[in-house]
């Protein structure tokens, strides 16, 4: 069994991004720019936003964080997104979720210009991914594909099972595995006999958000197990969807929580922002 180290892989990619960014700035005279919008005081969101700002600094990006009060109105937020859409310094816009209840998340995400949608949540970018011609890849699934690639795990011809069908992870994960020629099954709460399906998986991705959901009897010998879950167990300790101690001995490869998929998500966000800046630079050139 080999641990897939997302932290180490993420550091390596950020080193590559730093060099690419330095070359980009030398060629075009400006840095890739990311704007993050956070509304309210959600503690987890505050941590994520700090980490994103630090990551931008690490690779040489320009970054802005717009911190808005809990009672911010929809029109105010839409106006801010409009300003950032028009801002030449900004190549990626990210609205930190979850949002306070009075805000319409769908309308806000639709307002971000597809060329600056570095989370790849806009229907335009989702559609491009679906037809196999993506501009930006959703960050968490893209991070998982990069981990598989760097550890020499090829989905081609493999039986791949994704547990969870969210728009952020489950659905795009299935699309990316299909694009890599995997044979993909998606399980969800209405799936009958999930255990039988997961037990057939060569590559098993769990993204259900339930602590210790995936147990040893659900995994076949030699499987690759990717744990997307970020949960707290009964003792308040951070854990994934996978019952790591019992599942790991059966795996050929497995991601831990923390230190597996998590570090890759922000790194892929940086990669998308650099890509957006490159597309902008190419358009200016033409």
Backbone torsions as a table, in degrees:
resi	resn	phi	psi	omega
1	UNK	NA	132.2	178.1
2	UNK	-119.8	133.7	175.8
3	UNK	-78.3	131.3	173.1
4	UNK	-87.6	111.5	-172.9
5	UNK	-91.7	99.0	-178.9
6	UNK	-70.7	-30.4	-178.5
7	UNK	-66.5	-48.7	-179.7
8	UNK	-64.7	-43.2	179.8
9	UNK	-63.6	-42.0	179.3
10	UNK	-61.1	-42.9	178.2
11	UNK	-61.2	-41.5	179.8
12	UNK	-63.4	-44.3	-179.2
13	UNK	-66.3	-39.3	179.1
14	UNK	-64.5	-33.5	174.2
15	UNK	-62.2	-42.3	178.0
16	UNK	-65.4	-41.2	179.6
17	UNK	-64.3	-36.9	178.8
18	UNK	-60.8	-45.1	179.5
19	UNK	-65.0	-44.4	178.3
20	UNK	-59.8	-41.2	-179.2
21	UNK	-66.6	-41.9	177.2
22	UNK	-60.3	-43.1	178.5
23	UNK	-65.5	-40.6	179.7
24	UNK	-62.2	-47.0	-179.9
25	UNK	-62.6	-40.2	179.7
26	UNK	-64.4	-34.4	-177.6
27	UNK	-80.7	-43.8	-170.0
28	UNK	-109.7	-11.7	174.4
29	UNK	80.0	11.3	174.2
30	UNK	-146.3	161.3	-178.7
31	UNK	-100.0	150.9	169.4
32	UNK	-59.0	141.4	-176.4
33	UNK	-125.4	132.8	179.4
34	UNK	-121.5	130.1	174.7
35	UNK	-111.4	128.4	178.2
36	UNK	-114.2	132.5	177.9
37	UNK	-111.1	126.9	176.3
38	UNK	-127.4	131.7	-178.7
39	UNK	-116.3	124.0	178.4
40	UNK	90.0	-170.1	-169.8
41	UNK	-119.6	25.9	179.6
42	UNK	-55.3	120.9	-172.6
43	UNK	-60.8	-42.6	-179.9
44	UNK	-63.7	-41.4	179.1
45	UNK	-63.4	-39.0	178.7
46	UNK	-59.8	-42.2	179.2
47	UNK	-64.0	-47.0	-179.5
48	UNK	-58.9	-43.1	-177.2
49	UNK	-66.2	-41.7	176.2
50	UNK	-59.8	-42.4	-179.9
51	UNK	-64.3	-37.3	179.2
52	UNK	-67.3	-42.6	179.0
53	UNK	-63.5	-41.1	179.4
54	UNK	-65.5	-39.8	179.8
55	UNK	-64.2	-39.8	177.3
56	UNK	-59.9	-45.2	179.5
57	UNK	-61.1	-41.5	-177.3
58	UNK	-59.6	-38.4	-176.6
59	UNK	-99.9	3.0	174.6
60	UNK	89.1	21.7	178.0
61	UNK	-84.4	158.3	165.3
62	UNK	-85.7	136.9	178.9
63	UNK	-140.5	151.1	174.7
64	UNK	-131.2	139.2	172.7
65	UNK	-118.9	122.3	179.3
66	UNK	-105.3	105.8	-178.6
67	UNK	-98.0	118.5	-176.1
68	UNK	-116.3	149.6	-178.5
69	UNK	-69.1	159.2	-178.0
70	UNK	-53.5	-34.5	-174.9
71	UNK	-91.6	17.5	178.5
72	UNK	-56.7	137.9	-179.3
73	UNK	-90.3	157.3	-178.3
74	UNK	-55.2	-45.6	-177.4
75	UNK	-62.2	-37.2	178.9
76	UNK	-63.2	-42.7	-178.5
77	UNK	-69.8	-39.4	176.9
78	UNK	-62.2	-39.6	178.3
79	UNK	-63.6	-40.8	178.4
80	UNK	-63.8	-43.7	178.7
81	UNK	-62.3	-40.5	177.4
82	UNK	-59.6	-43.2	178.9
83	UNK	-62.4	-42.2	-179.0
84	UNK	-70.9	-33.5	174.9
85	UNK	-59.2	-36.1	-176.7
86	UNK	-88.3	-8.5	-173.8
87	UNK	-81.0	118.9	-177.5
88	UNK	-64.2	-24.9	-177.3
89	UNK	-78.5	-16.4	-173.0
90	UNK	-105.1	125.3	179.8
91	UNK	-112.4	-14.1	177.3
92	UNK	-139.9	136.4	178.0
93	UNK	-122.6	131.5	-179.3
94	UNK	-131.0	125.4	173.5
95	UNK	-99.1	116.1	-177.0
96	UNK	-70.6	125.7	178.0
97	UNK	-102.5	152.0	3.6
98	UNK	-79.7	161.0	177.8
99	UNK	-105.7	156.1	174.0
100	UNK	-57.4	154.5	-170.5
101	UNK	-60.9	-27.7	-175.9
102	UNK	-75.1	-7.5	-175.6
103	UNK	-100.3	139.8	-180.0
104	UNK	-92.6	100.4	-175.7
105	UNK	-59.4	-42.1	-177.0
106	UNK	-61.1	-47.2	-179.8
107	UNK	-62.2	-39.7	-178.6
108	UNK	-66.1	-44.8	-178.6
109	UNK	-68.2	-32.9	176.6
110	UNK	-67.1	-27.0	-176.1
111	UNK	-73.8	-25.1	178.6
112	UNK	-67.6	130.5	179.9
113	UNK	-61.6	134.4	-178.7
114	UNK	-52.4	-31.9	179.8
115	UNK	-71.9	-14.6	178.9
116	UNK	-113.7	9.0	-177.1
117	UNK	-85.4	74.0	-173.5
118	UNK	-76.9	-6.0	170.4
119	UNK	-85.2	-15.3	-178.5
120	UNK	61.2	41.8	178.1
121	UNK	-97.5	-19.7	-176.6
122	UNK	-65.3	138.6	-179.9
123	UNK	-52.6	-32.1	178.1
124	UNK	-60.4	-46.8	-179.2
125	UNK	-73.9	-32.7	175.3
126	UNK	-63.9	-42.2	178.7
127	UNK	-62.7	-42.6	179.1
128	UNK	-63.3	-39.2	176.5
129	UNK	-63.2	-42.4	-176.5
130	UNK	-62.3	-37.5	179.9
131	UNK	-88.3	4.3	174.6
132	UNK	83.0	21.9	180.0
133	UNK	-132.4	59.4	-172.2
134	UNK	-75.2	148.0	166.7
135	UNK	-89.2	-54.5	177.3
136	UNK	-116.9	144.5	176.9
137	UNK	-101.6	139.0	176.0
138	UNK	-55.9	136.8	-163.1
139	UNK	-64.4	-46.7	-177.0
140	UNK	-68.6	-50.9	176.6
141	UNK	-59.0	-38.1	178.1
142	UNK	-63.4	-39.0	177.3
143	UNK	-62.5	-39.1	178.5
144	UNK	-65.8	-43.8	178.6
145	UNK	-61.8	-37.2	178.9
146	UNK	-67.8	-39.3	175.8
147	UNK	-61.4	-45.5	178.6
148	UNK	-59.0	-44.9	-178.3
149	UNK	-61.8	-46.1	-175.2
150	UNK	-73.7	-19.0	175.3
151	UNK	-99.2	10.6	174.7
152	UNK	69.6	29.4	-179.2
153	UNK	-103.8	110.3	-174.8
154	UNK	-101.4	119.6	179.8
155	UNK	-70.3	-11.7	-174.7
156	UNK	-52.7	118.4	177.5
157	UNK	77.9	-3.1	-177.6
158	UNK	-84.9	153.6	173.1
159	UNK	-83.3	114.2	-176.8
160	UNK	-113.0	129.8	178.3
161	UNK	-121.6	126.6	177.1
162	UNK	-110.1	123.8	177.9
163	UNK	-102.1	112.5	-173.8
164	UNK	118.5	140.9	-175.7
165	UNK	-130.8	32.3	179.8
166	UNK	-67.2	157.4	176.8
167	UNK	-68.3	-25.3	-174.7
168	UNK	-84.0	-37.4	-176.6
169	UNK	-123.4	-60.9	-168.8
170	UNK	-57.1	-54.5	-176.6
171	UNK	-64.6	-52.3	179.7
172	UNK	-64.5	-30.3	176.7
173	UNK	-60.8	-44.2	178.2
174	UNK	-61.1	-41.8	179.9
175	UNK	-63.9	-41.8	-179.2
176	UNK	-68.8	-38.4	176.9
177	UNK	-66.4	-37.7	175.5
178	UNK	-64.5	-41.2	179.0
179	UNK	-62.2	-27.0	177.8
180	UNK	-92.3	16.4	174.7
181	UNK	69.6	24.6	170.4
182	UNK	-80.6	155.0	173.4
183	UNK	-96.6	112.8	-162.4
184	UNK	-110.9	133.7	170.1
185	UNK	-119.3	135.6	176.4
186	UNK	-111.2	124.6	177.5
187	UNK	-105.4	149.1	178.3
188	UNK	-151.7	-172.2	-171.4
189	UNK	-64.7	-19.2	178.6
190	UNK	-96.4	1.6	-179.8
191	UNK	-72.6	129.8	176.4
192	UNK	-82.8	133.8	175.1
193	UNK	57.3	53.4	177.6
194	UNK	-53.7	-39.1	-175.9
195	UNK	-58.2	-39.3	-179.9
196	UNK	-66.1	-36.8	-179.7
197	UNK	-72.7	-44.9	179.7
198	UNK	-63.9	-30.8	-177.7
199	UNK	-70.0	-15.7	177.9
200	UNK	-90.8	-7.8	-169.4
201	UNK	-75.1	132.2	167.5
202	UNK	-79.6	-38.9	176.3
203	UNK	-124.2	121.5	-174.5
204	UNK	-122.3	119.9	-180.0
205	UNK	-113.0	121.0	178.8
206	UNK	-108.6	121.6	-178.7
207	UNK	-139.6	60.2	-177.2
208	UNK	-110.1	-16.6	179.1
209	UNK	72.2	36.1	176.6
210	UNK	-128.3	120.5	-176.4
211	UNK	-58.1	131.4	175.2
212	UNK	56.9	29.8	179.9
213	UNK	-63.7	-43.4	-174.1
214	UNK	-91.3	114.1	-176.2
215	UNK	-107.9	168.9	-173.4
216	UNK	-58.5	-35.1	-177.9
217	UNK	-71.4	-8.2	179.7
218	UNK	-96.3	-0.6	-172.1
219	UNK	-123.4	135.7	178.1
220	UNK	-87.1	159.2	178.4
221	UNK	-59.3	133.4	175.1
222	UNK	84.0	5.0	-179.2
223	UNK	-70.1	155.1	169.4
224	UNK	-96.1	121.9	-176.1
225	UNK	-116.9	123.2	-179.8
226	UNK	-112.8	119.9	-175.3
227	UNK	-105.4	111.4	-178.8
228	UNK	-94.8	-11.4	-174.5
229	UNK	-64.9	143.3	171.7
230	UNK	-130.8	94.2	-173.1
231	UNK	-127.5	172.8	170.6
232	UNK	-115.2	134.0	176.8
233	UNK	-82.0	-173.6	-176.1
234	UNK	-63.3	-19.2	177.7
235	UNK	-97.6	6.3	-179.7
236	UNK	80.8	8.9	-178.8
237	UNK	-85.4	139.9	179.0
238	UNK	-63.6	131.1	179.0
239	UNK	-151.6	169.6	-179.6
240	UNK	-99.8	-161.3	174.8
241	UNK	-80.4	-19.4	-171.4
242	UNK	-96.5	134.7	172.7
243	UNK	-76.6	83.1	-164.9
244	UNK	-53.7	-47.9	-172.5
245	UNK	-60.9	-35.7	-179.3
246	UNK	-90.0	-29.7	-176.5
247	UNK	-80.9	-40.5	-173.6
248	UNK	-51.7	-43.5	-178.5
249	UNK	-61.1	-21.1	-179.5
250	UNK	-87.5	-12.3	-169.7
251	UNK	-91.7	154.0	166.7
252	UNK	-83.2	-39.4	176.8
253	UNK	-140.9	147.5	177.1
254	UNK	-152.2	145.2	174.9
255	UNK	-95.0	137.7	175.5
256	UNK	-85.9	166.4	169.6
257	UNK	-133.3	120.1	-0.3
258	UNK	-79.5	176.4	173.3
259	UNK	95.6	7.7	178.8
260	UNK	-106.1	-98.8	-177.0
261	UNK	-71.6	-36.5	-173.2
262	UNK	-48.2	-53.6	-177.5
263	UNK	-61.7	-23.3	-176.5
264	UNK	-75.6	-26.0	-173.9
265	UNK	-63.0	-49.1	179.8
266	UNK	-66.6	-35.8	179.6
267	UNK	-62.7	-39.2	177.4
268	UNK	-70.1	-31.0	174.3
269	UNK	-62.1	-41.8	176.9
270	UNK	-63.5	-41.7	179.9
271	UNK	-61.7	-42.0	177.9
272	UNK	-64.5	-38.6	-179.8
273	UNK	-65.7	-41.6	176.8
274	UNK	-63.5	-40.6	178.7
275	UNK	-62.4	-41.8	178.6
276	UNK	-61.0	-43.1	178.9
277	UNK	-63.6	-39.3	179.2
278	UNK	-64.5	-41.1	178.5
279	UNK	-63.9	-39.9	177.5
280	UNK	-62.5	-44.7	-178.9
281	UNK	-63.5	-39.6	179.3
282	UNK	-65.3	-40.4	178.9
283	UNK	-64.7	-39.1	177.9
284	UNK	-64.7	-38.5	-179.2
285	UNK	-64.8	-39.4	-179.1
286	UNK	-79.4	NA	NA
